Amino acid sequence: MIIKLFFHILQISFGVIGLSIGVSLLSYGFGAYFNILPGSEWSALMLTYGFPLAIIGMALKYAELKPVPCLSYSDAVALRETCATPILKQVRNDVIRYRYGDEQHLEEALKRIFQYGQGGGIPRRSAPVLQKIREEVTDDGKYCLVLEFEAKALTLSDFEKRQAKFTSFFGPDITAEVGELYIKCLHSKTFTILDLLVRLISNLCNAANENVMCHREGGRRCI
């Protein structure tokens, strides 16, 4: 199975770009000013622009939130444009790019669903953290966006009792299902839970309606 992770211009860190250009201008500007490097007539200009660019780059780098990995199966990509809801498309696009000023991905959604610090909610320190996403097609041919969370302080039941809230928040036209990602220990015959999953299934259409063929017998190709 060939796997390629989604790449987009917004997956480039503007903090790294700004810091790299700023530091380069400052370094060359100082070198030129002291006649170590050629171009002394441009040294003042390079220092003038290099300093603010370096400061802006450091600020962006400090405030940046890195994108999460996205695994997309080819049959799901074929369905995305016509069968994924606008909200599912927005969620996908938001979490696979760099963000600035946010503590974590889907911060507002998780805050409302898990009600941090409120009655019946959870402490903010126990909040789940999005680790990766996956685009796939369900057995009945529907587009599905899978959210994989690290939630060491939570259990599957904490997600199950908020399943309706996931459906409501990421709706309309979707059904949310929760589950676990685990591995089986061969020697002890026990299961170790790795992450908790939320599957957001679009109800707009299915693969049969779009004439998309899913050759599951031979495995699905990833793009």
N, C-alpha and C positions, 0 to 999 in steps of 0.2 A: 504494500500500500504506500503510495507516494503522498507525502504531506508537505504542503507549502503554506506558510502563514501569510495572512493578508498584509499587504504593504500599501501605504498611502502617504502622500506628502505631509499630512497632519501627524504622521507618526515620527516626524523629525523633531527633535528638541530645539526650539527656538532659543532656549537658554544656552545650550551648547554652541549654537551658531553665533549668538551675540557675544558670548564670552571668548570664543576662539578668535573672532574678527577683532574684538576690542583689544585683547592681549597682544595679538599680532601687530596691530597698529601702534600700540604703546611700545612694544619691544623695538620695532624698527624705528619708531620716532625717536626714542632715546638714543639708539645707536647712531642714527643720522645726526642728531643734535650734537653729539660728542665726536662727530667725524669718524666714528668707527665703521659706519656703513655709508654708502653713497646716498645722495638725495637730501642734503642738509637744508635746501631751500623748501622742502616739503615737511620737515620735521614738526614744525609748529602745527600745521594742519593735521598731521597724523596724531599728534598728542591731543589736540582739541577734540577730535572725533573718537579717538581710541578710548579715552577715559570714560565718557558717558556710556559708550557701547559695552565696555567691560562691566560697569556698574549695573546696567540694565540686564546684561546676560547673567550676572551673579544673582540678581533678584529673581529672574525667571527660573533659573536653575533651582533656587531654594524653594520656590513656590510650586514647582511642577509636580504633577502626578503622572506617572508613566502609564502608557496604554497596557491593557491586558492582552495576552495571546488570544488569537481567534483562529479556530480550526473550522474550515468550511468544506463540507462535502459537495461534490459536483452536482448531485441531484437537488440539494437544497439551494445552491446558487441559482440553478435554473428556475426555481420557484420564487426566489426572493422578490423580484420586481412586481410580480402580479399577485402573489399569495401572502406575502408578509404585510402586516398592518403598518401604517405610518409610524406608530409608536414603537413597534419592534425594530423597524429600520433606524429610527432615531436612537434607540438604546444601543444598538450595535455600533452605529457611527460614533456615538459619544464615548464609548468605553475603549475603542481601539485607537484613540488619538491622545496626544498629550493634553492635559488640562492644567489650568493654573489657578491656584487659590483654593482648590477643593482638597479636603482631607482624604477622601476616598471616592471611588466610583459609585454612582447611584446613591450618593449620600442622602439626598432629599427623599428618595423613594424608600430607602431602608429606615430613615428616621420616622416616616409616617406609618410604615407597616409594623415596625417593632416598637414604636412609641417609647423612645429613649427617655428614661427617668420618670415616666408616668405610671399611674396605676394600671396594673396588668401588663406593663411593658417590661423592658429589660434595661439594665445599666448600659450606658454608652460604651463603657470599656468592654462589654461583651458583644458588641456589634459584629455581625458577620462581615468578612472582607472578600470582595470579588477577586477570584484568582485567574479565571479564564472564561471564555465563552465558546460555544460550539453551535454551528448551524447544521441541522440534519433534517431528515424527512421521517415522519412517523410511519409505522407499519400500515396505516390506512391512507398514506399519501399526503399528509399535511406538513406544511412548513413549521419547523420548531426551532426556537432559539433557547439553548440550554445555558443557564448561568451556574457557574461552579463557585461555591463559597467555602472559604475556610472559616469555621465557626467552632472553635475549641470549647467555648463556654456554653454552647447550645446543643440541643439534641434534635433528632428528627421530629419529635412531637412539638417542639417550639416552632418549627416550620409548618407542620401539618395544621396546627390550629390557626395559622395565618394564611392558609392557602387561598381562602376566599378574598383576602385583602390583596394578595398578589394578583389575582384575576381582576379585581376591581381597579387597582392602580394602573396596571399595564394594559387594561382593556381600552375600548371595547373590542369585541370579536376575537377574543383569545380565551383559552382555558389554561390555567396554571396547574401543574402537577409537581409534587415535591418528592425527593428520593435521596438515596445515599450513594456515594462512590466509595467502594471498599475493596480490600484485597483479602484473600483467604490465606491463612497461615497453614501450610501443609502439615507441619508436625503436630501442632496443637489443635488443628481443625477448627480454629476460631476465625472470626472476621475482624479486621482492623478498619475502622471507618477513616477514610482520608478526607473527604469533603462532603458537603451537603449540596444537593442539586435542586434547582428550580427550572422546570421545563415550561416554557411559554409557547403554547401551541396555537397557531393561527387557525381560525375557523372560516377564513375567506374562501378558500378553495383547496383542491388537492391535486396530487400529481396526475390522476386520471383525467381530470378536466383540462389540464394543460398539456396532455399528450407527452408527459415526461416519463421516460422509461427508467426504472430503478432495477438494475440487475443485482439483486441481493445475493443470489446464489454464489456469484463469483466475487462478492465483496464490492464496496463502493469506492470510487476513486475520489481522493481528496484534492482540493485545489487551494 
